[in-house]
């Protein structure tokens, strides 16, 4: 089964009605089952993806496996498109998300964030010979973004005169740029690596948007999952293993994480 088919099946499963769905399970119920269900992005390496063997791969998969190990459990990964991440969590398709979840006050109304575990510089990415350093430069320019992603919100606010075109996920957004469907894209810090691999020397980061911190996510009010995530992060992020995997996947040193963020509690209130 190809990765594309796997993603299509995962998306279809999430769209099924939830008649008779049970209450979301607790940490203790997960321990009794022997597994923790972890939502990751399925198409966004090196953050989260499926490799050629159909196995969960990338930084978020590494974090998810370490989290599962901290609970003495096996990680059961569910690959998700951007728009399906929060619905998968709130409808109990997964127990937690390690899914490149940029931390915003708006999202914090729907999910419970952990403390941040990664930083992600968002920027407009365009051909080197194109002027795209300011909002004025982007007026009337076709700019692709993954629908519902943080880049979508940032560009809508910061470059309101751009012609924003929305796609299902990161892979589709990048392909739209490579094919000429859009002139630029709003990307995370990994987009330039993927574009360089596809067309060396053609693209570069232009207008900077936000630095977006990523947190793991659980359901609102579920103190047990939130405490389990934060306890894991407290220990793991102080370890050499965390620094090594961050360097391996991001090719960067872990950034300084904010102690607090306006409108985004790290613990159940």
Secondary structure, 3 states (H helix, E strand, C coil): CCHHHHHHHHHHHHHCCCCCCCCCCCHHHHHHHCEEEEEEECEECCCEEECCCCCEECHHHHHHHHHHHHCCCEEEEEEECHHHHHHHHHCCCCCEECCCCECCCCHHHCEEEEEEEEEEEEEEEEECCCCCCCCCCCCCCEEEEECCCHHHHHHHHHCCCCEEEEECCHHHHHHHHHCCCCCEEEECCCHHHHHHHHCCCCEEEEEEEEEEEEEEEEECCCHHHHHHHHHHHHHHCCCHHHHHHHHHHHCCCCCCCCCCECCECCCCC
